[in-house]
Amino acid sequence: MILLLYLALSALYCADASGVKAHLTLLESARRCDPWAARVALKEADPEEVNKRDKGHFQTALHIATKKSSSQEGRISAFTKNCEAVVALLLEVPGIDIDATDLGGNTALWWAERVGNAAVSRRLRDKGGHMRCCQKGESVEREKNLRRL
């Protein structure tokens, strides 16, 4: 029992080079789809942290959590629910840039549609999100079809 508690708590922290443990960053919380860690990160972060981008794909925490919210074959897993919870938390933060684009020019709404999560797509649209895209070969018709839903 103590080992399980230790493992659960240690997953919420990461060690830096000096060995000092710190809470996970918002981007890392989004990567793990961990709503508790995201809530802690949001509470401790400065206001600009919510729109901070990763170095690889220039994505915000909203992009990352949305991308990971894929529902496989119509089934929604606990991991997917956690990702949806992180998205919901992020959308409540004042100043979040819901229409931020990543390196490919895609918004979080585009990613929600791409991974097939209708609940996240709806939530993003309800908050005023737009589906700027496009990767090669994709059509803006997808945005028009989304608006009909």
Salt bridges, closest charged atoms under 4 A:
GLU28 OE1 - ARG31 NH1 3.50
GLU28 OE2 - ARG32 NE 3.09
GLU44 OE2 - HIS23 NE2 3.38
ASP54 OD2 - ARG31 NH2 3.75
GLU73 OE1 - ARG75 NH2 3.20
GLU84 OE1 - LYS81 NZ 3.76
GLU92 OE2 - LYS127 NZ 3.31
ASP99 OD2 - HIS130 ND1 2.89
GLU113 OE2 - ARG142 NH2 3.72
GLU138 OE2 - ARG114 NH1 3.35
GLU138 OE1 - ARG142 NH1 2.59
GLU141 OE2 - LYS144 NZ 3.32
GLU143 OE2 - ARG147 NH2 2.69
